[in-house]
Amino acid sequence: MENIKKIVKECDLKHIAIIMDGNRRWAKNKGLPSAIGHKKGVDALKKTMRACDDFGVKYLTVYAFSTENWNRKPEEVSFLMDLLADTLNNELKEMHENNVVISFIGDTSKLNNKLQKILANAVETTKNNTGVNLQIAFNYGARAEIVKAVQEIVDSGQKEITEDLISQHLYTGNIPDPDLLIRTGGEMRVSNYLLWQIAYSEFIVIPDFWPEFDKESLSKCILEFVNRNRRWGS
């Protein structure tokens, strides 16, 4: 893994997006409550953030809660909201000391006021950091994001709608599109995630559940990525 940082720089790998899938299945396979799987998922995210920092990956975007996840059992939705709040309260100091920049993509206005304040504090606290940029997709859906972007453009009175203009109005308008999309848990779908941004991303799906993902897992994905022939449609 010592050469991964050099490889990342040489292949200009800037942005990795991850669909963190399999927390509940991991827990079920071990006879544990799903809550334990979600907590282990937080541990996996911490390992992945550190790995991105070690490897020189500037942007990491993770799918934490989709617009469809509201359809889960109310007690699980409530737990996931509390887990995000607790994680930020407990980990913010360390992430800030590690120079992480935290931001959120998705409609966070739908969250309760207490959670919105916690999210806003995390963003404000870390906004001037210069390390890994962590984008957490929470209450996020790609179709809704595109609709929002187009509506903003229409409301602004723009007559000519271009790809660049739409990109600028997305939640991710100020960062490069993902070079690599990783999905854990073996499912072969994108689940309404970054549909516009992943037009030319390389996809890697691994069978391991998200709580099992670590630095070695990420290094293997990067090595597979660098051996791909990215033709960009040509």
Backbone as CSV, one residue per row, in Angstrom:
resi,resn,N_x,N_y,N_z,CA_x,CA_y,CA_z,C_x,C_y,C_z
1,MET,0.814,-1.219,0.000,0.000,0.000,0.000,0.845,1.266,0.000
2,GLU,2.145,1.131,0.159,3.013,2.304,0.207,3.024,3.060,-1.115
3,ASN,2.777,2.351,-2.219,2.845,2.992,-3.531,1.507,3.580,-3.973
4,ILE,0.439,3.391,-3.168,-0.884,3.840,-3.592,-0.920,5.359,-3.754
5,LYS,-0.296,6.087,-2.846,-0.308,7.552,-2.943,0.326,8.014,-4.249
6,LYS,1.410,7.374,-4.645,2.066,7.716,-5.910,1.153,7.389,-7.079
7,ILE,0.473,6.246,-7.007,-0.439,5.831,-8.076,-1.596,6.817,-8.206
8,VAL,-2.170,7.221,-7.066,-3.284,8.175,-7.070,-2.870,9.479,-7.745
9,LYS,-1.673,9.943,-7.438,-1.191,11.193,-8.037,-0.968,11.029,-9.530
10,GLU,-0.361,9.913,-9.931,-0.045,9.706,-11.347,-1.286,9.561,-12.210
11,CYS,-2.336,8.907,-11.663,-3.551,8.706,-12.462,-4.570,9.823,-12.244
12,ASP,-4.193,10.817,-11.430,-5.032,11.996,-11.187,-6.408,11.612,-10.641
13,LEU,-6.396,10.709,-9.673,-7.637,10.270,-9.022,-7.975,11.275,-7.923
14,LYS,-8.999,12.086,-8.178,-9.347,13.155,-7.241,-10.526,12.804,-6.341
15,HIS,-11.511,12.096,-6.897,-12.806,11.993,-6.209,-13.304,10.549,-6.245
16,ILE,-13.585,10.005,-5.063,-14.179,8.679,-4.938,-15.553,8.830,-4.299
17,ALA,-16.547,8.226,-4.909,-17.900,8.184,-4.340,-18.193,6.746,-3.923
18,ILE,-18.891,6.593,-2.816,-19.162,5.252,-2.292,-20.629,5.109,-1.914
19,ILE,-21.222,3.999,-2.331,-22.537,3.581,-1.842,-22.262,2.591,-0.719
20,MET,-22.472,3.041,0.512,-22.106,2.247,1.687,-23.241,1.254,1.989
21,ASP,-23.239,0.136,1.304,-24.359,-0.803,1.392,-23.979,-2.048,2.192
22,GLY,-24.938,-2.556,2.958,-24.751,-3.848,3.602,-24.669,-3.825,5.113
23,ASN,-24.910,-2.679,5.734,-24.851,-2.634,7.204,-25.835,-3.618,7.841
24,ARG,-27.065,-3.604,7.348,-28.104,-4.446,7.950,-27.860,-5.921,7.644
25,ARG,-27.413,-6.211,6.427,-27.154,-7.612,6.065,-25.958,-8.166,6.839
26,TRP,-24.952,-7.309,7.058,-23.799,-7.725,7.861,-24.257,-8.109,9.265
27,ALA,-25.094,-7.257,9.860,-25.582,-7.528,11.208,-26.450,-8.782,11.249
28,LYS,-27.318,-8.942,10.269,-28.210,-10.109,10.228,-27.413,-11.396,10.132
29,ASN,-26.371,-11.389,9.309,-25.540,-12.584,9.154,-24.840,-12.977,10.453
30,LYS,-24.649,-12.000,11.322,-23.982,-12.265,12.591,-24.964,-12.391,13.754
31,GLY,-26.272,-12.351,13.428,-27.282,-12.465,14.463,-27.353,-11.262,15.371
32,LEU,-27.009,-10.087,14.839,-26.968,-8.854,15.622,-28.061,-7.895,15.174
33,PRO,-28.463,-6.958,16.018,-29.432,-5.939,15.608,-28.851,-5.067,14.493
34,SER,-29.724,-4.554,13.640,-29.258,-3.714,12.538,-28.523,-2.474,13.050
35,ALA,-28.891,-2.010,14.249,-28.228,-0.832,14.819,-26.724,-1.054,14.958
36,ILE,-26.327,-2.266,15.309,-24.902,-2.575,15.436,-24.222,-2.477,14.075
37,GLY,-24.908,-2.947,13.036,-24.359,-2.839,11.687,-24.132,-1.397,11.281
38,HIS,-25.092,-0.525,11.602,-24.942,0.892,11.256,-23.786,1.522,12.028
39,LYS,-23.621,1.151,13.301,-22.503,1.688,14.088,-21.160,1.216,13.543
40,LYS,-21.110,-0.054,13.134,-19.881,-0.568,12.517,-19.620,0.135,11.189
41,GLY,-20.700,0.549,10.520,-20.550,1.303,9.287,-19.860,2.636,9.504
42,VAL,-20.131,3.272,10.645,-19.438,4.519,10.992,-17.940,4.271,11.159
43,ASP,-17.605,3.156,11.791,-16.187,2.802,11.948,-15.512,2.623,10.584
44,ALA,-16.240,1.980,9.656,-15.696,1.776,8.306,-15.481,3.106,7.597
45,LEU,-16.380,4.043,7.806,-16.232,5.360,7.190,-15.004,6.079,7.737
46,LYS,-14.771,5.989,9.041,-13.589,6.610,9.639,-12.315,6.022,9.040
47,LYS,-12.282,4.699,8.879,-11.120,4.055,8.273,-10.919,4.527,6.833
48,THR,-12.019,4.671,6.122,-11.941,5.078,4.716,-11.471,6.515,4.584
49,MET,-11.957,7.386,5.457,-11.490,8.781,5.435,-9.992,8.860,5.677
50,ARG,-9.519,8.107,6.667,-8.079,8.115,6.958,-7.285,7.581,5.772
51,ALA,-7.828,6.541,5.132,-7.156,5.960,3.967,-7.086,6.963,2.827
52,CYS,-8.181,7.700,2.592,-8.175,8.715,1.541,-7.108,9.768,1.824
53,ASP,-6.982,10.148,3.080,-5.958,11.123,3.464,-4.564,10.551,3.206
54,ASP,-4.346,9.310,3.613,-3.043,8.669,3.407,-2.708,8.519,1.928
55,PHE,-3.723,8.247,1.112,-3.508,7.980,-0.309,-3.514,9.243,-1.171
56,GLY,-3.898,10.365,-0.591,-3.922,11.603,-1.367,-5.176,11.805,-2.186
57,VAL,-6.273,11.144,-1.817,-7.566,11.353,-2.491,-8.234,12.570,-1.864
58,LYS,-8.535,13.571,-2.657,-8.988,14.860,-2.124,-10.474,14.863,-1.755
59,TYR,-11.302,14.147,-2.523,-12.748,14.207,-2.318,-13.318,12.811,-2.085
60,LEU,-14.146,12.699,-1.059,-14.841,11.446,-0.749,-16.314,11.779,-0.522
61,THR,-17.185,11.183,-1.323,-18.623,11.399,-1.173,-19.287,10.077,-0.837
62,VAL,-20.060,10.065,0.242,-20.661,8.818,0.704,-22.179,8.968,0.814
63,TYR,-22.869,7.882,0.478,-24.332,7.852,0.478,-24.791,7.345,1.836
64,ALA,-25.271,8.247,2.678,-25.615,7.873,4.050,-27.111,7.662,4.260
65,PHE,-27.948,8.479,3.576,-29.397,8.370,3.765,-30.065,8.923,2.512
66,SER,-30.833,8.081,1.836,-31.476,8.492,0.586,-32.880,9.021,0.846
67,THR,-33.438,9.689,-0.141,-34.821,10.160,-0.027,-35.786,8.983,0.110
68,GLU,-35.378,7.818,-0.383,-36.227,6.626,-0.266,-36.128,5.961,1.116
69,ASN,-35.067,6.277,1.847,-34.881,5.640,3.152,-35.925,6.047,4.189
70,TRP,-36.677,7.107,3.898,-37.770,7.485,4.802,-38.828,6.384,4.874
71,ASN,-38.833,5.486,3.876,-39.819,4.404,3.845,-39.461,3.252,4.783
72,ARG,-38.313,3.303,5.417,-37.943,2.268,6.376,-38.780,2.417,7.650
73,LYS,-38.676,1.457,8.535,-39.426,1.508,9.784,-39.073,2.785,10.547
74,PRO,-40.068,3.438,11.131,-39.819,4.713,11.829,-38.710,4.628,12.873
75,GLU,-38.636,3.493,13.581,-37.607,3.380,14.618,-36.201,3.335,14.009
76,GLU,-36.076,2.747,12.796,-34.762,2.717,12.158,-34.397,4.101,11.629
77,VAL,-35.381,4.801,11.045,-35.126,6.164,10.568,-34.682,7.052,11.727
78,SER,-35.383,6.944,12.844,-35.028,7.732,14.023,-33.619,7.399,14.506
79,PHE,-33.282,6.118,14.483,-31.940,5.709,14.903,-30.881,6.308,13.994
80,LEU,-31.120,6.300,12.689,-30.132,6.822,11.744,-29.936,8.336,11.920
81,MET,-31.023,9.034,12.215,-30.902,10.473,12.495,-30.056,10.699,13.743
82,ASP,-30.341,9.934,14.785,-29.584,10.068,16.035,-28.128,9.661,15.841
83,LEU,-27.904,8.644,14.993,-26.540,8.181,14.759,-25.705,9.269,14.084
84,LEU,-26.306,9.969,13.119,-25.579,11.060,12.466,-25.254,12.157,13.474
85,ALA,-26.248,12.519,14.282,-26.033,13.567,15.281,-24.944,13.154,16.274
86,ASP,-25.034,11.934,16.780,-24.056,11.466,17.772,-22.655,11.378,17.168
87,THR,-22.585,10.905,15.927,-21.283,10.768,15.275,-20.612,12.128,15.119
88,LEU,-21.376,13.115,14.671,-20.798,14.448,14.492,-20.411,15.058,15.833
89,ASN,-21.261,14.885,16.838,-20.933,15.426,18.158,-19.678,14.785,18.744
90,ASN,-19.531,13.477,18.513,-18.411,12.747,19.117,-17.122,12.818,18.302
91,GLU,-17.265,12.954,16.980,-16.094,12.844,16.106,-15.630,14.171,15.506
92,LEU,-16.427,15.224,15.667,-16.105,16.479,14.988,-14.739,17.025,15.394
93,LYS,-14.440,16.997,16.671,-13.163,17.543,17.138,-11.991,16.831,16.469
94,GLU,-12.061,15.491,16.437,-10.975,14.728,15.819,-10.893,14.988,14.317
95,MET,-12.060,15.027,13.652,-12.047,15.281,12.211,-11.491,16.669,11.912
96,HIS,-11.851,17.643,12.745,-11.331,19.005,12.559,-9.814,19.019,12.750
97,GLU,-9.332,18.334,13.772,-7.883,18.262,14.010,-7.162,17.555,12.866
98,ASN,-7.879,16.634,12.205,-7.295,15.915,11.066,-7.493,16.658,9.748
99,ASN,-7.992,17.900,9.838,-8.061,18.794,8.676,-9.145,18.404,7.667
100,VAL,-10.135,17.605,8.091,-11.221,17.187,7.206,-12.186,18.345,6.963
101,VAL,-12.625,18.505,5.728,-13.664,19.475,5.373,-14.979,18.701,5.239
102,ILE,-15.984,19.071,6.015,-17.263,18.356,6.010,-18.326,19.190,5.297
103,SER,-19.065,18.551,4.411,-20.225,19.201,3.805,-21.309,18.149,3.590
104,PHE,-22.515,18.627,3.289,-23.654,17.733,3.103,-24.331,18.043,1.782
105,ILE,-24.706,16.995,1.077,-25.486,17.160,-0.141,-26.821,16.456,0.063
106,GLY,-27.882,17.096,-0.393,-29.223,16.579,-0.161,-30.087,17.669,0.444
107,ASP,-31.355,17.378,0.619,-32.301,18.362,1.147,-32.322,18.278,2.668
108,THR,-31.379,18.933,3.301,-31.279,18.872,4.759,-32.360,19.710,5.447
109,SER,-33.111,20.493,4.667,-34.195,21.287,5.264,-35.311,20.402,5.806
110,LYS,-35.356,19.150,5.376,-36.380,18.213,5.842,-36.031,17.608,7.204
111,LEU,-34.827,17.842,7.691,-34.395,17.282,8.963,-34.869,18.170,10.106
112,ASN,-34.905,17.608,11.312,-35.370,18.423,12.437,-34.365,19.530,12.749
113,ASN,-34.831,20.560,13.441,-34.003,21.746,13.678,-32.721,21.438,14.435
114,LYS,-32.811,20.536,15.410,-31.628,20.193,16.191,-30.544,19.576,15.317
115,LEU,-30.954,18.646,14.441,-29.988,18.004,13.560,-29.438,18.989,12.543
116,GLN,-30.288,19.871,12.033,-29.804,20.877,11.084,-28.721,21.746,11.711
117,LYS,-28.889,22.103,12.977,-27.887,22.924,13.663,-26.575,22.171,13.840
118,ILE,-26.669,20.872,14.119,-25.462,20.046,14.274,-24.715,19.963,12.945
119,LEU,-25.459,19.776,11.857,-24.841,19.722,10.530,-24.193,21.059,10.183
120,ALA,-24.919,22.138,10.437,-24.400,23.469,10.120,-23.136,23.772,10.921
121,ASN,-23.091,23.333,12.171,-21.903,23.546,13.001,-20.707,22.783,12.456
122,ALA,-20.941,21.548,11.982,-19.851,20.750,11.403,-19.291,21.422,10.156
123,VAL,-20.181,21.942,9.320,-19.749,22.626,8.097,-18.966,23.888,8.442
124,GLU,-19.493,24.681,9.365,-18.854,25.949,9.740,-17.496,25.708,10.397
125,THR,-17.432,24.704,11.265,-16.198,24.427,11.994,-15.065,24.019,11.071
126,THR,-15.380,23.271,10.016,-14.337,22.674,9.169,-14.142,23.373,7.828
127,LYS,-14.859,24.452,7.582,-14.892,25.033,6.234,-13.536,25.538,5.748
128,ASN,-12.656,25.897,6.650,-11.349,26.430,6.244,-10.246,25.379,6.266
129,ASN,-10.603,24.132,6.526,-9.609,23.067,6.505,-9.159,22.779,5.080
130,THR,-8.065,22.070,4.942,-7.496,21.853,3.608,-7.225,20.378,3.313
131,GLY,-7.764,19.490,4.159,-7.532,18.064,3.952,-8.610,17.424,3.091
132,VAL,-8.948,16.185,3.404,-9.956,15.452,2.651,-11.301,16.173,2.743
133,ASN,-11.951,16.331,1.595,-13.290,16.895,1.541,-14.298,15.751,1.621
134,LEU,-15.005,15.674,2.739,-16.007,14.627,2.945,-17.390,15.191,2.668
135,GLN,-18.037,14.702,1.605,-19.410,15.074,1.308,-20.330,13.935,1.743
136,ILE,-21.227,14.216,2.668,-22.155,13.206,3.154,-23.506,13.441,2.488
137,ALA,-23.939,12.474,1.692,-25.241,12.573,1.026,-26.314,12.111,2.000
138,PHE,-27.122,13.072,2.467,-28.121,12.769,3.500,-29.448,13.378,3.086
139,ASN,-30.495,12.550,3.096,-31.767,12.890,2.462,-31.499,13.331,1.021
140,TYR,-30.753,12.494,0.335,-30.298,12.792,-1.027,-30.975,11.863,-2.031
141,GLY,-31.358,12.438,-3.160,-31.841,11.675,-4.308,-31.415,12.394,-5.569
142,ALA,-30.821,11.686,-6.504,-30.240,12.339,-7.679,-31.293,12.962,-8.586
143,ARG,-32.437,12.293,-8.759,-33.475,12.874,-9.609,-33.991,14.182,-9.027
144,ALA,-34.205,14.191,-7.713,-34.654,15.423,-7.060,-33.599,16.518,-7.189
145,GLU,-32.328,16.137,-7.117,-31.244,17.105,-7.265,-31.263,17.758,-8.640
146,ILE,-31.471,16.943,-9.675,-31.498,17.475,-11.041,-32.711,18.381,-11.241
147,VAL,-33.861,17.976,-10.710,-35.066,18.814,-10.794,-34.808,20.158,-10.112
148,LYS,-34.203,20.122,-8.932,-33.886,21.353,-8.201,-32.977,22.263,-9.028
149,ALA,-31.970,21.666,-9.639,-31.023,22.450,-10.431,-31.720,23.125,-11.618
150,VAL,-32.535,22.365,-12.333,-33.234,22.926,-13.501,-34.215,24.013,-13.068
151,GLN,-34.912,23.787,-11.940,-35.861,24.786,-11.453,-35.150,26.083,-11.086
152,GLU,-33.979,25.975,-10.460,-33.200,27.167,-10.118,-32.816,27.946,-11.376
153,ILE,-32.423,27.207,-12.422,-32.015,27.854,-13.668,-33.205,28.571,-14.307
154,VAL,-34.350,27.897,-14.336,-35.564,28.500,-14.898,-35.944,29.752,-14.108
155,ASP,-35.904,29.653,-12.781,-36.273,30.791,-11.939,-35.328,31.970,-12.118
156,SER,-34.076,31.669,-12.500,-33.106,32.746,-12.691,-33.282,33.474,-14.020
157,GLY,-34.127,32.920,-14.889,-34.403,33.559,-16.167,-33.454,33.176,-17.280
158,GLN,-32.589,32.205,-17.028,-31.659,31.764,-18.065,-32.430,31.178,-19.256
159,LYS,-32.062,31.580,-20.436,-32.734,31.094,-21.645,-32.045,29.880,-22.240
160,GLU,-30.728,29.826,-22.110,-29.964,28.710,-22.681,-29.486,27.799,-21.556
161,ILE,-29.995,26.572,-21.554,-29.610,25.611,-20.522,-28.558,24.675,-21.093
162,THR,-27.382,24.690,-20.493,-26.265,23.863,-20.945,-25.903,22.839,-19.874
163,GLU,-25.093,21.858,-20.259,-24.628,20.862,-19.294,-23.828,21.529,-18.176
164,ASP,-22.961,22.454,-18.542,-22.147,23.139,-17.531,-23.018,23.905,-16.544
165,LEU,-24.069,24.528,-17.055,-24.955,25.309,-16.194,-25.687,24.398,-15.210
166,ILE,-26.166,23.263,-15.700,-26.825,22.314,-14.794,-25.840,21.824,-13.743
167,SER,-24.625,21.484,-14.173,-23.610,21.003,-13.232,-23.353,22.023,-12.122
168,GLN,-23.313,23.303,-12.490,-23.053,24.350,-11.508,-24.153,24.459,-10.458
169,HIS,-25.369,24.057,-10.817,-26.501,24.182,-9.901,-26.760,22.903,-9.111
170,LEU,-25.952,21.886,-9.305,-26.075,20.681,-8.490,-25.443,20.914,-7.126
171,TYR,-25.762,20.047,-6.167,-25.150,20.150,-4.836,-23.627,20.099,-4.921
172,THR,-23.127,19.380,-5.922,-21.692,19.158,-6.067,-21.058,20.120,-7.068
173,GLY,-21.688,21.257,-7.287,-21.246,22.160,-8.338,-19.835,22.686,-8.189
174,ASN,-19.297,22.645,-6.982,-17.956,23.212,-6.763,-16.863,22.164,-6.636
175,ILE,-17.178,20.905,-6.954,-16.157,19.848,-6.860,-16.168,19.024,-8.147
176,PRO,-15.056,18.343,-8.454,-15.013,17.519,-9.668,-15.934,16.313,-9.559
177,ASP,-16.396,15.824,-10.692,-17.213,14.612,-10.716,-16.397,13.419,-10.222
178,PRO,-17.061,12.406,-9.667,-16.314,11.236,-9.194,-15.568,10.530,-10.325
179,ASP,-14.334,10.181,-10.071,-13.581,9.338,-10.992,-13.972,7.882,-10.805
180,LEU,-14.290,7.527,-9.575,-14.539,6.136,-9.203,-15.758,6.054,-8.294
181,LEU,-16.670,5.153,-8.631,-17.817,4.851,-7.771,-17.672,3.426,-7.259
182,ILE,-17.660,3.278,-5.942,-17.562,1.964,-5.306,-18.887,1.646,-4.634
183,ARG,-19.380,0.438,-4.850,-20.558,-0.023,-4.106,-20.203,-1.316,-3.380
184,THR,-20.442,-1.327,-2.083,-20.227,-2.540,-1.305,-21.521,-3.347,-1.265
185,GLY,-21.427,-4.586,-0.831,-22.615,-5.407,-0.640,-23.101,-6.173,-1.854
186,GLY,-22.416,-5.991,-2.991,-22.687,-6.828,-4.149,-23.855,-6.445,-5.034
187,GLU,-24.633,-5.431,-4.673,-25.791,-5.051,-5.493,-25.333,-4.280,-6.730
188,MET,-25.953,-4.615,-7.876,-25.517,-4.042,-9.154,-26.473,-2.934,-9.614
189,ARG,-26.549,-1.862,-8.830,-27.385,-0.723,-9.217,-26.815,0.533,-8.559
190,VAL,-27.248,1.708,-9.059,-26.724,2.969,-8.533,-27.685,3.639,-7.558
191,SER,-28.906,3.162,-7.458,-29.840,3.581,-6.403,-30.034,5.098,-6.318
192,ASN,-30.228,5.737,-7.461,-30.562,7.165,-7.488,-29.465,8.015,-6.847
193,TYR,-28.227,7.651,-7.135,-27.067,8.313,-6.514,-26.207,8.985,-7.571
194,LEU,-26.088,10.299,-7.497,-25.164,11.062,-8.350,-25.336,10.718,-9.832
195,LEU,-26.579,10.598,-10.284,-26.831,10.130,-11.649,-26.170,11.024,-12.699
196,TRP,-26.189,12.317,-12.505,-25.557,13.238,-13.456,-24.038,13.145,-13.363
197,GLN,-23.530,13.113,-12.136,-22.093,13.233,-11.910,-21.308,11.981,-12.311
198,ILE,-21.944,10.812,-12.315,-21.190,9.578,-12.576,-21.249,9.144,-14.042
199,ALA,-21.549,10.091,-14.920,-21.683,9.766,-16.347,-20.466,9.024,-16.891
200,TYR,-19.264,9.382,-16.431,-18.046,8.722,-16.897,-17.200,8.169,-15.754
201,SER,-17.835,7.931,-14.621,-17.116,7.306,-13.509,-16.907,5.824,-13.785
202,GLU,-15.824,5.291,-13.261,-15.612,3.851,-13.285,-16.352,3.236,-12.094
203,PHE,-17.043,2.107,-12.339,-17.802,1.432,-11.290,-17.035,0.210,-10.787
204,ILE,-16.991,0.058,-9.492,-16.476,-1.171,-8.889,-17.477,-1.620,-7.829
205,VAL,-17.987,-2.829,-7.983,-18.900,-3.421,-7.010,-18.173,-4.570,-6.322
206,ILE,-18.169,-4.544,-4.991,-17.505,-5.618,-4.255,-18.533,-6.339,-3.381
207,PRO,-18.339,-7.632,-3.142,-19.310,-8.399,-2.361,-19.285,-8.095,-0.870
208,ASP,-18.169,-7.590,-0.358,-18.048,-7.308,1.074,-19.078,-6.272,1.505
209,PHE,-19.639,-6.466,2.698,-20.558,-5.488,3.243,-19.775,-4.286,3.767
210,TRP,-20.455,-3.153,3.851,-19.769,-1.912,4.216,-18.991,-2.001,5.537
211,PRO,-19.518,-2.613,6.600,-18.733,-2.674,7.846,-17.391,-3.388,7.701
212,GLU,-17.216,-4.151,6.609,-15.968,-4.878,6.386,-14.957,-4.061,5.579
213,PHE,-15.365,-2.901,5.084,-14.524,-2.092,4.212,-13.461,-1.385,5.043
214,ASP,-12.226,-1.373,4.526,-11.128,-0.744,5.251,-10.083,-0.218,4.275
215,LYS,-8.937,0.135,4.796,-7.872,0.725,3.970,-7.418,-0.235,2.887
216,GLU,-7.285,-1.507,3.226,-6.870,-2.485,2.225,-7.924,-2.625,1.131
217,SER,-9.206,-2.584,1.513,-10.283,-2.657,0.524,-10.183,-1.497,-0.458
218,LEU,-9.950,-0.298,0.078,-9.844,0.877,-0.778,-8.637,0.775,-1.693
219,SER,-7.531,0.294,-1.174,-6.327,0.179,-2.005,-6.567,-0.783,-3.170
220,LYS,-7.282,-1.872,-2.924,-7.587,-2.831,-3.997,-8.459,-2.178,-5.068
221,CYS,-9.437,-1.382,-4.633,-10.303,-0.696,-5.594,-9.505,0.302,-6.432
222,ILE,-8.580,1.014,-5.791,-7.758,1.978,-6.523,-6.860,1.266,-7.529
223,LEU,-6.305,0.137,-7.154,-5.456,-0.617,-8.080,-6.260,-1.128,-9.268
224,GLU,-7.513,-1.537,-9.016,-8.360,-1.952,-10.143,-8.682,-0.755,-11.023
225,PHE,-8.958,0.379,-10.410,-9.272,1.593,-11.159,-8.131,1.986,-12.085
226,VAL,-6.913,1.961,-11.571,-5.778,2.443,-12.350,-5.496,1.535,-13.544
227,ASN,-5.951,0.298,-13.485,-5.758,-0.630,-14.602,-6.888,-0.583,-15.625
228,ARG,-7.892,0.259,-15.372,-8.974,0.445,-16.341,-8.503,1.350,-17.478
229,ASN,-9.091,1.148,-18.641,-8.822,2.016,-19.795,-9.993,2.983,-19.944
230,ARG,-9.830,4.187,-19.448,-10.915,5.166,-19.471,-10.936,5.846,-20.836
231,ARG,-11.892,5.475,-21.654,-11.915,5.939,-23.041,-12.776,7.181,-23.242
232,TRP,-13.576,7.551,-22.232,-14.392,8.754,-22.320,-15.255,8.783,-23.574
233,GLY,-15.718,7.606,-24.010,-16.613,7.540,-25.155,-15.911,7.541,-26.496
234,SER,-14.585,7.665,-26.497,-13.856,7.728,-27.780,-13.449,6.338,-28.220
